[in-house]
């Protein structure tokens, strides 16, 4: 699962009252000030770090088990692969039932 980053940043209201706005409106020839001096701070929290960790671990995980795919291909080519028709039918009926109930809701 990948969480897309927003392409358009949302405006942030300053928390330092008029002080942050006054610093932002200074002319370009004045001394530069850091964003920490404006009194604005952001605390993302531990959930963000956990999400970033999960995203990076999922990005490196393969989407398909290549060994299992190769094993199934080999079984099909040798005629050893057996399809459980009852299980396929049950899953198909369950999928259709789920789709119908989700459209009613």
Backbone bond lengths (Angstrom), bond angles and torsions (degrees), N, CA, C in turn:
res aa  C-N    CA-C-N  psi(-1)  N-CA   C-N-CA  omega(-1)  CA-C   N-CA-C  phi
1 X - - - 1.441 - - 1.514 107.77 -
2 X 1.285 115.14 131.73 1.449 118.34 -179.37 1.511 108.83 -121.35
3 X 1.294 115.71 133.59 1.450 121.41 178.67 1.517 107.57 -97.13
4 X 1.312 115.76 119.19 1.453 121.06 -178.74 1.519 110.30 -76.40
5 X 1.306 116.09 142.31 1.454 120.90 175.98 1.517 108.77 -85.96
6 X 1.303 116.60 143.28 1.455 121.91 -179.27 1.520 109.50 -66.87
7 X 1.327 116.27 139.32 1.454 119.85 -179.63 1.517 112.21 -86.63
8 X 1.324 117.39 -20.92 1.453 120.20 178.72 1.520 109.59 -115.42
9 X 1.331 117.53 118.94 1.458 119.73 -179.54 1.518 110.52 -70.65
10 X 1.299 115.39 146.74 1.456 120.86 178.71 1.522 108.67 -91.47
11 X 1.333 118.31 145.85 1.463 120.53 180.00 1.528 110.68 -67.23
12 X 1.319 114.72 144.25 1.461 121.17 179.98 1.514 108.41 -112.90
13 X 1.325 116.08 127.82 1.462 120.33 178.10 1.522 108.91 -82.41
14 X 1.321 119.00 133.07 1.464 120.46 179.44 1.521 110.91 -67.36
15 X 1.339 115.58 143.08 1.459 119.96 -179.92 1.520 111.80 -96.70
16 X 1.316 117.04 -7.76 1.455 120.58 -176.79 1.511 113.55 -90.92
17 X 1.323 118.74 18.73 1.467 121.33 179.55 1.514 111.13 69.45
18 X 1.318 116.54 -141.00 1.452 121.63 -179.09 1.513 113.16 -75.84
19 X 1.323 117.96 -17.48 1.470 121.87 -177.81 1.519 111.23 -60.47
20 X 1.355 117.77 -46.03 1.459 120.99 -179.04 1.526 110.60 -66.01
21 X 1.325 116.97 -38.90 1.459 120.50 179.94 1.523 109.77 -67.41
22 X 1.319 117.73 -40.22 1.457 121.10 -179.92 1.522 110.36 -64.30
23 X 1.324 117.67 -39.44 1.458 120.22 178.31 1.515 111.04 -67.73
24 X 1.336 117.51 -36.51 1.457 121.24 -179.92 1.523 111.11 -69.28
25 X 1.337 118.25 -26.78 1.450 121.71 -177.19 1.526 113.01 -90.74
26 X 1.331 118.57 3.53 1.459 120.78 178.58 1.520 110.24 -64.23
27 X 1.316 118.50 148.16 1.458 120.35 177.58 1.524 111.00 -64.88
28 X 1.333 116.08 159.32 1.458 122.14 -175.97 1.522 112.78 -65.17
29 X 1.339 118.60 -24.29 1.458 120.26 -177.44 1.530 113.14 -80.84
30 X 1.329 118.05 -6.34 1.460 119.73 178.19 1.520 110.03 -77.94
31 X 1.322 116.61 168.16 1.459 121.28 -177.86 1.523 109.96 -64.98
32 X 1.347 116.91 136.82 1.460 119.46 -179.74 1.524 110.55 -69.09
33 X 1.313 116.28 144.20 1.460 120.36 178.03 1.517 109.01 -119.82
34 X 1.305 116.88 149.38 1.467 120.76 179.76 1.516 109.27 -82.07
35 X 1.320 116.10 160.70 1.463 119.91 179.88 1.518 110.80 -68.38
36 X 1.344 117.56 -24.25 1.458 120.46 178.26 1.524 110.45 -68.38
37 X 1.333 116.82 -28.76 1.456 120.56 -179.20 1.522 111.13 -72.19
38 X 1.331 118.27 -20.38 1.458 120.34 -178.02 1.519 112.37 -77.86
39 X 1.307 118.43 -13.07 1.451 121.53 178.94 1.517 113.18 89.30
40 X 1.311 118.19 0.73 1.457 121.67 178.65 1.518 109.17 -88.26
41 X 1.325 115.74 130.66 1.453 118.84 177.23 1.517 109.94 -137.91
42 X 1.318 115.32 153.93 1.457 121.51 179.78 1.514 108.31 -128.27
43 X 1.327 116.30 130.94 1.460 121.29 176.92 1.514 107.51 -120.45
44 X 1.319 116.39 107.79 1.459 121.14 -176.83 1.525 110.71 -79.98
45 X 1.295 118.16 -38.62 1.454 121.23 176.51 1.515 113.20 96.03
46 X 1.314 114.66 176.55 1.463 120.67 -175.57 1.522 112.03 -75.52
47 X 1.316 118.67 -23.53 1.462 120.50 -179.57 1.517 110.69 -63.10
48 X 1.307 117.61 -38.57 1.455 121.43 178.71 1.522 110.72 -63.13
49 X 1.313 116.97 -42.94 1.466 120.47 178.91 1.523 110.42 -63.68
50 X 1.330 116.74 -39.45 1.465 120.12 178.25 1.524 110.85 -65.06
51 X 1.325 117.17 -41.94 1.457 120.58 178.83 1.525 111.65 -64.16
52 X 1.323 116.91 -41.16 1.457 120.12 178.36 1.518 110.69 -64.45
53 X 1.321 117.09 -39.42 1.460 121.28 177.90 1.522 110.75 -64.09
54 X 1.325 116.49 -44.47 1.462 120.68 178.79 1.524 111.31 -63.95
55 X 1.318 116.52 -40.42 1.458 120.43 179.95 1.524 111.34 -62.61
56 X 1.321 116.69 -43.87 1.461 119.04 -179.02 1.524 111.45 -68.99
57 X 1.336 117.78 -36.37 1.461 118.91 179.13 1.523 111.22 -71.16
58 X 1.334 117.62 -35.00 1.455 120.29 178.29 1.526 111.31 -72.87
59 X 1.315 117.31 -31.28 1.460 120.48 179.73 1.521 111.13 -66.56
60 X 1.328 116.64 -30.40 1.457 119.59 -179.03 1.524 112.29 -88.24
61 X 1.328 118.19 -11.98 1.465 121.46 179.86 1.530 109.74 -79.75
62 X 1.318 117.14 137.70 1.465 119.11 179.01 1.531 110.69 -70.26
63 X 1.330 116.38 146.79 1.455 120.99 179.78 1.530 111.52 -78.39
64 X 1.312 116.03 -25.87 1.458 121.53 -175.99 1.522 108.81 -129.77
65 X 1.328 116.05 139.22 1.458 121.18 174.88 1.525 107.29 -81.26
66 X 1.327 116.40 97.79 1.456 122.05 -174.28 1.523 112.06 -61.05
67 X 1.328 117.95 -35.57 1.464 120.91 179.84 1.529 110.53 -65.41
68 X 1.332 116.51 -41.35 1.467 120.58 179.45 1.521 110.38 -66.47
69 X 1.333 117.66 -40.38 1.462 121.72 178.42 1.526 110.30 -62.28
70 X 1.320 116.33 -44.42 1.469 120.57 178.92 1.529 110.89 -62.75
71 X 1.321 116.48 -39.56 1.465 121.46 179.11 1.535 110.83 -63.74
72 X 1.328 116.90 -43.51 1.464 120.79 179.28 1.530 110.87 -67.45
73 X 1.331 117.38 -41.06 1.469 120.39 177.17 1.525 111.02 -59.53
74 X 1.320 116.01 -42.95 1.460 120.87 179.62 1.527 110.35 -63.54
75 X 1.336 116.93 -43.11 1.465 120.72 -179.82 1.530 110.96 -64.99
76 X 1.328 117.64 -38.01 1.461 120.84 178.05 1.519 110.44 -65.19
77 X 1.337 115.92 -46.19 1.469 119.48 -178.14 1.524 112.24 -65.28
78 X 1.332 117.35 -28.38 1.468 121.27 179.29 1.524 112.46 -91.30
79 X 1.344 117.68 -4.26 1.454 121.29 179.52 1.522 113.86 78.67
80 X 1.320 118.48 15.34 1.468 122.20 -179.72 1.523 112.88 -91.42
81 X 1.313 118.03 -11.51 1.462 121.19 -175.52 1.519 109.99 -76.47
82 X 1.307 116.88 123.66 1.462 122.68 179.86 1.525 109.31 -111.75
83 X 1.318 116.72 130.68 1.453 122.09 177.79 1.525 108.25 -95.98
84 X 1.337 116.66 128.30 1.450 122.06 176.22 1.526 107.01 -87.52
85 X 1.331 116.24 93.58 1.461 122.19 -174.78 1.521 111.82 -59.91
86 X 1.326 117.42 -36.04 1.458 120.90 -179.62 1.530 110.82 -64.94
87 X 1.331 117.10 -43.27 1.466 121.07 179.31 1.523 110.86 -66.03
88 X 1.323 117.93 -39.82 1.459 122.04 178.57 1.525 109.64 -63.98
89 X 1.319 117.38 -45.15 1.468 121.38 179.96 1.523 110.99 -63.40
90 X 1.337 116.86 -44.60 1.466 120.20 179.28 1.525 111.49 -60.43
91 X 1.324 116.96 -43.18 1.471 120.84 179.52 1.521 111.42 -66.20
92 X 1.324 116.35 -38.76 1.462 120.26 179.05 1.529 110.61 -64.90
93 X 1.328 116.86 -44.72 1.468 120.61 178.27 1.528 110.63 -62.40
94 X 1.325 117.52 -41.54 1.460 121.11 179.08 1.528 111.41 -63.97
95 X 1.324 116.71 -40.57 1.467 120.68 178.94 1.523 111.25 -63.18
96 X 1.331 116.62 -44.12 1.461 120.87 179.72 1.526 110.10 -65.23
97 X 1.329 116.86 -41.89 1.464 120.91 178.31 1.524 110.64 -60.74
98 X 1.329 117.23 -42.87 1.464 121.69 178.65 1.526 111.43 -63.19
99 X 1.349 116.14 -42.60 1.461 119.89 179.33 1.522 111.81 -64.19
100 X 1.324 116.89 -42.09 1.463 120.85 -179.53 1.539 109.76 -64.99
101 X 1.318 116.87 -44.74 1.465 119.28 -178.76 1.533 111.95 -68.15
102 X 1.320 118.66 -31.20 1.473 120.81 178.42 1.524 111.45 -72.28
103 X 1.328 117.73 -28.51 1.469 120.26 177.89 1.522 111.59 -77.54
104 X 1.316 117.78 -26.34 1.468 121.63 178.35 1.511 111.43 -75.15
105 X 1.316 117.13 -29.56 1.477 121.54 -175.67 1.487 113.36 -74.78
